């Protein structure tokens, strides 16, 4: 299993979300990548993993997979109604 690394930006994003009252544990972020509810291809070989965060929100994690590791670029919460239209 590949090592998962957090970019500096993603670490700052976790702190910003916590300061707004939304604490997301690193373990949940890693689990989102390993077992997403939904997976999308993004630009420039990026992937977007999505997992339900609570009743109304999902967590979306943007990452890039390299040969030796996975780098989390950013993450953000979103409304389920916006991202679960399938």
C-alpha positions in Angstrom: 0.0 0.0 0.0 1.4 3.4 -1.0 2.3 6.0 1.5 -0.1 9.0 1.6 1.5 12.4 2.1 -0.2 15.7 2.9 0.9 18.8 1.0 1.5 21.9 2.9 -1.6 23.4 1.4 -3.8 20.5 2.5 -2.4 20.8 6.1 -3.3 24.5 6.1 -6.8 23.6 4.8 -7.3 21.2 7.6 -6.5 24.0 10.1 -8.7 26.5 8.4 -11.7 24.1 8.4 -11.1 23.4 12.1 -11.1 27.1 12.9 -14.5 27.2 11.3 -15.7 24.4 13.5 -15.2 21.5 11.1 -12.6 19.1 12.5 -11.6 16.4 10.0 -9.1 13.8 11.2 -6.2 12.8 9.0 -7.4 9.1 9.3 -10.8 10.0 7.8 -9.0 11.8 4.9 -6.8 8.8 4.2 -9.9 6.5 4.4 -11.6 8.7 1.9 -8.8 8.0 -0.6 -8.5 4.3 0.2 -12.3 3.6 0.2 -14.2 6.5 -1.5 -17.9 6.6 -2.0 -17.2 8.2 -5.4 -14.1 8.7 -7.4 -13.6 11.2 -10.3 -10.8 12.0 -12.6 -9.6 15.6 -12.5 -7.3 17.7 -14.6 -3.6 16.9 -15.0 -3.9 13.3 -13.7 -5.5 14.4 -10.4 -8.1 12.2 -8.7 -11.0 13.5 -6.6 -12.2 11.0 -3.9 -15.5 11.7 -2.2 -16.9 10.3 1.1 -20.0 11.2 3.1 -19.0 13.5 6.0 -22.4 13.9 7.7 -26.1 14.0 6.8 -25.7 17.1 4.5 -22.1 17.2 3.5 -19.4 15.2 1.7 -15.6 15.5 1.9 -13.8 15.8 -1.4 -10.1 15.1 -1.5 -8.0 16.1 -4.5 -4.8 14.1 -4.9 -2.2 12.9 -7.3 -0.8 9.4 -7.4 2.9 8.9 -8.0 4.9 5.7 -8.4 6.0 5.6 -4.8 3.3 7.6 -2.9 0.0 9.5 -3.0 0.1 13.3 -2.5 -3.0 15.0 -1.1 -3.2 18.4 -2.8 -6.3 19.9 -1.2 -9.6 18.9 0.4 -12.9 20.6 0.9 -16.4 19.9 2.2 -19.3 20.2 -0.2 -23.1 19.8 -0.1 -24.3 16.3 -0.9 -27.0 17.7 -3.0 -24.4 19.3 -5.3 -22.1 16.3 -5.7 -24.5 13.3 -5.4 -26.8 13.9 -8.4 -26.1 10.6 -10.0 
